[in-house]
Amino acid sequence: MNEKAYKTMGVAGGAGIAIGIVVMVVGVAAGVISIICGARLLKNKEGLMF
């Protein structure tokens, strides 16, 4: 019975690490895209005339 608990804990721990890595990568990618878009907006701000 204890072996089943250890296997379940191992699977849950591995899944937690995998999900954490995916969330971190997606977060970094979204941050980089946001910085690039913001920089483009600031750069092109000079060309606007109202």
C-alpha contacts under 8 A as a table, 3 or more apart, distances in Angstrom:
res1	aa1	res2	aa2	distance
1	M	4	K	5.46
1	M	5	A	6.79
2	N	5	A	5.15
2	N	6	Y	6.30
3	E	6	Y	5.12
3	E	7	K	6.20
4	K	7	K	5.14
4	K	8	T	6.12
5	A	8	T	5.09
5	A	9	M	6.10
6	Y	9	M	5.10
6	Y	10	G	6.12
7	K	10	G	5.03
7	K	11	V	6.23
8	T	11	V	5.18
8	T	12	A	6.12
9	M	12	A	5.09
9	M	13	G	5.99
10	G	13	G	5.12
10	G	14	G	6.13
11	V	14	G	5.16
11	V	15	A	6.09
12	A	15	A	5.11
12	A	16	G	6.09
13	G	16	G	5.07
13	G	17	I	6.30
14	G	17	I	5.19
14	G	18	A	6.18
15	A	18	A	5.05
15	A	19	I	6.07
16	G	19	I	5.23
16	G	20	G	6.08
17	I	20	G	5.06
17	I	21	I	6.26
18	A	21	I	5.24
18	A	22	V	6.35
19	I	22	V	5.13
19	I	23	V	6.15
20	G	23	V	5.19
20	G	24	M	6.11
21	I	24	M	5.08
21	I	25	V	6.19
22	V	25	V	5.22
22	V	26	V	6.19
23	V	26	V	5.18
23	V	27	G	6.01
24	M	27	G	5.07
24	M	28	V	6.16
25	V	28	V	5.20
25	V	29	A	6.14
26	V	29	A	5.11
26	V	30	A	6.12
27	G	30	A	5.15
27	G	31	G	6.15
28	V	31	G	5.06
28	V	32	V	6.21
29	A	32	V	5.20
29	A	33	I	6.22
30	A	33	I	5.15
30	A	34	S	6.10
31	G	34	S	5.06
31	G	35	I	6.23
32	V	35	I	5.16
32	V	36	I	6.24
33	I	36	I	5.16
33	I	37	C	6.16
34	S	37	C	5.20
34	S	38	G	6.09
35	I	38	G	5.13
35	I	39	A	6.12
36	I	39	A	5.16
36	I	40	R	6.28
37	C	40	R	5.13
37	C	41	L	6.26
38	G	41	L	5.10
38	G	42	L	6.27
39	A	42	L	5.17
39	A	43	K	6.10
40	R	43	K	5.02
40	R	44	N	6.12
41	L	44	N	5.25
41	L	45	K	5.99
42	L	45	K	5.14
42	L	46	E	7.85
43	K	46	E	6.86
44	N	47	G	5.70
44	N	48	L	7.46
45	K	48	L	5.74
